[in-house]
């Protein structure tokens, strides 16, 4: 059958262009981000996944939705932001079928290097729009707490000691004094 189609069109027939590794890795990372939010759950829908809070979807993972060849995440955004995001970067952002008119935007995970912080911001914003007020506030607090943790951790990191450890010949075990200084209380 495929050979007949090839002869008729003059072109080689191929399988869908969706990259299964990109889809698998993208779904794994997106799941980790979404499920870190308070009371979030995942609902697998074939090659797609929906992420919910209190029975409301706040993000979709889409893999070749209706044969479009796109691996992406779609999220709810503020009114008009989907149009602005697509206009600003049409190679990465797109208007998802069926839900773009209700304020949703798609971000491609299969084009270029994915900025996972941007994905997290998009997902968290969508979560905050869809979640009950108390849970939405908790997500905002969690983001601030995470930022404080990394700021504090970065402030007490000794980069000179780290570089010294990294320049050692391969296979040398840790030595006394390699650990981080104790946390200030």
N, C-alpha and C positions, 0 to 999 in steps of 0.2 A: 504494500500500500504506500509506504513512504517513498519507495523507488518510483512508483507511478506519479506521485505528487512532485517528486524531483524532476522527472522528465517533462511534466506539464509546465512547471514554472521555470525550469532552467536553473534553479538554485538548489543547493543542498538543503534538506530539511534537518532541523536540529531540535534538540530538547529545549525546554524553556531556559532562558538565560539566567535564572535565579541561581546564585552561588550558595550551595548548601552549607558551606563552612561559614560564610558571612551570616547566614540565617541562624545557624546553630549558636555561634558565638554571640551574635546580637541578641538573641532571645535569652541566653544565659545571663548576660550583663544587664539587660533590661529587667529581667525577673528579679535580680538581686537589688536593683535600684527601687523597683516598685514595691517589693515585699518588705523593704526597710521602713516603709511608711506605716503609721499606726492603723491596725486592723485591715490592711490591704490583703486581698486574695487574688489568685490567678485562676482563670477559667480557660482551659485549652479548647480550641475550636479548630480541629484538624491541623493545618499548617500555621494557623494563627493563634493568638492568645489575647484574652481580654483581662484587664486588671481592674478590680472593683474595690469600692469602699462602701459598705452598707448597701449593697445591691445596685450601686451606681457605677457605671464604667467611667474610669478616668484616663485610661490609655489602652490602645490596641497595638499589638505587634502584628504586622501584616507581611506575609511572605507570598509574593506573586499573586496578589489579590485579583481575581478575575483575569488572570493571565497578563497583568501589566508588567511583570518582570521586576517589580520593585520590592526590596526588603526595607521596611521602614517601621517607624513608630508614629502613631497618630495620637494627638492630645488636644484637649479643649483649651482654648485661649480666650482672652478678652475680645469683645466685639471689635472686629476690624483688624486685629493683630494678625490673623491668618493671611489676609491680603497683603499687609505690610511685610511680613516675613517672606512670602513667596516673591513679592516684587524685589525685595532686597537681595535674595539669593535663590533664584529659581532652579539652580542645579541641585541644591540640597533640600529645599522646602517645596512642598506641593500641596494642592488642594485634594484631599481624599474624597473618593466617590461616596455619595450619599450623605455625608455628614459635614462637609465643608460649609454648607449653607447654615449650619447650626453652630458655627464658630470653632470648628476643628481644623487642625493643620497637620500635615504629615512631614516628617523629617526622615530623609533617606539614610539608611545605615550601610548602603552598598555603594556609595560614591565617595571616594577619597578617604581621608583619615577622619574617623568619628571623634568629635569632641564630647566625651562622656560627661563632662561637667555641664555642658550645654543640654545634653539629654536629661540629666538629673534635674536641672533647673526647669526645663519644659514639663517634665513629668510632675515635679513637685507643685508647680503652678497649676497644672490641670487638676491634681489631687485637691488642692486648696479650693478650687472653684466648685468641685463636685462633692466634697466631704461635708458632713455636718460641722458646724462652727467650732465645736470643742476639738474635734479631730484635726480640722484644718489648722487651728492654732498650735496643736501639738506638733504638727509637721513643720511649722515655722520655727518653733522652739528647738526641734531636733536639728534643723539646718544651722541655727545659730550656735548650738552646742557643738556640733561637728566642726564648725569653723573655729571656735575657741580652742577645741582640742588640738587641731592641726597647727594653729598659731603658737600655742604653748609648746607643743612638741618641737616645732621648728626652732623656737627661741632657745631651747636647751640642747640642741643638736651641735655636737662638736665636729664640724666638717673637716678640720685638719686631721683629727684622729681617724675619721672615717676614710679619708684619702690614704692615710698611712696603712690602715688595715687592707684596703683594696689593692695597694701596690705590692703586697706580699706575694711571694711565689705561691702558685696554686697548691691547694691541699693542706695548708697549714691550719691547725685547729685554733679556736679562739684562745686568747691568753688572759691572764688576770689583768684587769684594767681596761679591757675592751668594752665592758658594759657601759651603759649610759649613766650619767651622774644621777643620784637619787632625786626624786621629784620634790620640789620645794612645797612646803605645806603652809 
